[in-house]
């Protein structure tokens, strides 16, 4: 997968190496893009998924979001930037 299509990973680690708090931040951030189904289950957007990598909460952002909802994409990057979170392309 090349960098143009590889998803972005927003890691729950700040530029200074500290863990980002609260510990459920990734679920909360991805939840802002989720829908609740009739059975009261959270269905995360296919573009914004919470996960853990190396036991660190992360949000995986599909770059297709940039064309389908540019404002949402900018919001996610601004969130990461304002909180000094590490952002990288997945390999």
N, C-alpha and C positions, 0 to 999 in steps of 0.2 A: 504494500500500500504506500503510495507516495504522500508527501506532506500536504499536498493540495486536498486530498480526500481523507487523510487520516483524521480521526476525531481529535478534538482538543481535550486535554485532561486538566481540570482545575483541581489542584491538590490542596488538602487541608493543612498545608505547611506554609508559613510565612517566609518572606525573603530572608528574615533573620533566623530561620530554622525552628521557630516555635510552632506548636500545634495550634491550629485555629479553633476557637471556641465560639459557640457551644458545640459539643461533640456531635450533635445531630444536624449541624448546619447543612450538610449535603442533602439530606432528606428534605429539609425545609426549603432549600433553594430549588431543588427539582420539583418539590410539591407545588411550587408556584406555577409550574407549567403542566401540572397533572389534572386529571379529571377524576371525580368520584363516581363509580358506577352505581347502579340501582341496589347492589348488595353492600354498599358502603365500603367498597374496596378502592384503594388508590391505584389508578392506572397512570403510570408515568408516561410522559411524552416520549415518542421514539427518538426525539432529538436531544433530550436532556434526561440523563439517567444517573441516579446516585449509585455509588459502588464503594468498595474498599480495595485499595491496592497497598500491599505491604502493611496492612492493618491501619492505614490512614484513610479517613473519609475523603472521597473525591467525587467530582461530577464530570461525567463524560458528555461532551457536547458534539453532536454531529454537525459538521460544517455545512450541511444542507440547510440548516436553520438560517444561515446568513442570507440565503436567497429567498427562503419562504417567509421569514419574519426578521428582517434586519434589525428592528428595534429590540426584539428579544435577544438577539445575538449581541448587540452592543451593550445591552443591560448586563448580560452575563460577564462580558469582558470588563465592563466598568466595575462590577461587583468584585471581581478578582483583583483588579488594579487598585481599587480604593482600600481593599483589605490586605494588600501586598501578598496575595496568594501566588504560588508558583503555577504557571500555565505552560503546558508543553503539548507537542503533537504526540499522539500515540504512534508506536512503531508498527 
